[in-house]
Amino acid sequence: MSVDTPRRIVLLRHAKADWPQVSDHDRPLADRGRMDAPVAGHRLADTGITFDLALCSTATRTRETWKLAVQELPRRPKTIYEERLYEATLGDLLALLNETPDEVNDLLVIGHNPSIHAAADALAGSSEGDAMARMTKSGFPTASFAIIGFTGSWKSVEHGVGKLLDYWAPHD
């Protein structure tokens, strides 16, 4: 792979979770989350991106979101359930992105706020159309996603390296 290889990162926040008397890590999706996750998956399929790899938090709500969303994709990518995505800081998330093998062109990350929104903000040095305004206005609600494009190696992923290509939220 050349250093000028175009790549995309899609940052997907888990769908709406319920609040039963369980640990935060074990919170399942709420009814609305079970409805929104497949819609997000359908919208991901509509982007035409064929993901090479999906990194998913080990939390119940992210695993359930992915299980429902991936059924809408034309092809299931290799999936790694990554403990470090749960309660990740922006720095943790950037470090994970830097570890991505250069054979991966298109990466999907299923995680949590505030790190998913913070990563979208931090990586997007520029924006296409009104994507940044829409993302800023909505505040990155559950089941929303941002698509960031950049060129180069995953080891070069840092603040401002990318362009926000698109942003989608289920109830906008």
C-alpha positions in Angstrom: 0.0 0.0 0.0 1.2 3.4 -0.9 1.4 6.3 1.5 -1.2 8.1 -0.6 -3.8 5.4 -0.3 -7.3 6.8 0.3 -8.9 5.5 3.4 -12.1 6.0 5.3 -13.0 5.7 9.0 -16.7 5.4 9.9 -17.4 6.2 13.5 -20.7 4.7 14.7 -22.2 5.4 18.1 -24.1 2.5 19.6 -27.9 2.7 19.4 -30.1 3.8 22.3 -29.5 1.7 25.4 -31.8 0.8 28.2 -31.1 1.5 31.9 -31.9 -1.8 33.8 -30.2 -2.6 37.1 -27.0 -4.0 35.5 -23.5 -2.7 35.2 -23.0 0.0 32.6 -20.9 -2.4 30.5 -23.9 -4.9 30.4 -26.6 -2.4 29.5 -28.7 -3.8 26.5 -30.4 -1.8 23.8 -33.7 -0.2 24.4 -36.7 -0.8 22.1 -35.8 2.3 20.1 -32.2 1.1 19.9 -33.4 -2.2 18.4 -35.3 -0.2 15.8 -32.6 2.3 15.0 -29.6 -0.1 14.7 -30.9 -1.8 11.5 -31.7 1.6 10.0 -28.2 2.7 10.7 -26.9 -0.5 9.1 -29.1 0.2 6.0 -27.7 3.7 5.8 -24.2 2.4 6.1 -24.9 0.0 3.2 -26.2 3.0 1.2 -22.8 4.6 1.5 -21.4 1.9 -0.8 -18.4 1.4 1.6 -17.2 -2.2 1.8 -15.6 -2.4 5.2 -12.4 -4.3 5.5 -12.5 -4.4 9.3 -15.0 -3.5 12.1 -13.8 -2.7 15.6 -16.6 -3.0 18.2 -16.6 -2.2 21.9 -17.2 -5.3 24.1 -20.2 -3.5 25.9 -23.5 -5.3 25.4 -25.2 -2.3 23.7 -22.4 -1.9 21.1 -22.4 -5.7 20.3 -26.2 -5.6 20.0 -26.0 -2.6 17.7 -23.4 -4.3 15.5 -25.4 -7.5 15.4 -28.5 -5.7 14.1 -26.6 -3.3 11.8 -24.3 -5.8 10.1 -27.3 -7.8 8.8 -28.0 -4.8 6.5 -24.6 -4.8 4.9 -23.9 -6.6 1.6 -20.8 -8.2 3.2 -19.8 -8.9 6.8 -16.3 -7.5 7.5 -13.9 -9.1 9.8 -14.9 -8.0 13.3 -12.7 -7.5 16.4 -14.4 -7.0 19.7 -12.0 -4.5 21.4 -12.1 -3.9 25.1 -10.2 -0.7 24.8 -13.2 1.0 23.0 -15.3 0.8 26.2 -14.6 4.0 28.2 -12.0 5.0 25.6 -10.6 8.5 25.7 -9.9 10.4 22.5 -6.2 9.4 22.9 -7.1 5.7 23.3 -9.2 5.8 20.2 -6.5 7.5 18.2 -4.0 4.9 19.4 -6.3 2.1 18.2 -6.6 3.8 14.8 -2.8 4.0 14.6 -2.6 0.2 15.2 -4.8 -0.6 12.2 -3.0 -2.7 9.6 -2.3 -0.8 6.4 -4.1 -3.6 4.4 -7.3 -2.0 5.8 -8.7 0.8 3.6 -12.1 1.2 5.2 -12.6 0.8 8.9 -15.8 0.9 11.0 -15.6 1.6 14.7 -18.7 0.9 16.9 -18.2 2.7 20.2 -19.5 5.2 22.7 -19.7 8.9 23.3 -17.9 11.1 24.2 -15.0 9.4 22.4 -16.8 8.7 19.1 -17.9 12.3 18.7 -14.6 13.7 19.9 -12.7 11.6 17.4 -15.0 12.8 14.5 -14.4 16.4 15.6 -10.6 15.9 16.1 -10.0 14.0 12.8 -12.0 16.3 10.6 -9.7 19.1 9.5 -12.2 20.0 6.9 -15.8 19.1 5.9 -17.7 18.4 2.8 -20.9 20.5 2.4 -22.9 21.0 5.6 -21.7 17.7 7.2 -19.9 19.5 10.0 -22.8 21.8 10.7 -25.2 18.9 10.9 -22.9 16.9 13.2 -22.3 19.9 15.5 -26.1 20.7 15.6 -27.2 17.2 16.4 -24.5 16.5 19.1 -23.9 12.9 17.7 -26.9 11.1 19.1 -27.2 7.3 19.5 -27.0 5.3 16.2 -25.5 8.2 14.3 -22.3 7.9 12.3 -19.6 10.1 10.7 -17.5 9.2 7.7 -13.9 10.6 7.7 -11.7 10.3 4.7 -7.9 10.6 4.8 -4.9 9.7 2.8 -1.9 7.8 4.1 -0.9 5.2 6.6 -3.0 4.5 9.7 0.1 5.4 11.7 -0.3 8.9 10.5 -3.9 9.4 11.8 -3.9 12.4 14.1 -5.9 15.6 14.7 -7.0 17.3 11.6 -5.7 14.6 9.2 -9.1 13.9 7.6 -12.1 15.4 5.9 -15.6 14.8 7.2 -17.3 13.3 4.1 -20.7 12.7 5.6 -22.7 12.6 8.8 -26.0 10.8 9.5 -28.3 10.6 12.5 -31.5 8.5 12.7 -33.9 11.2 13.9 -32.7 14.3 12.1 
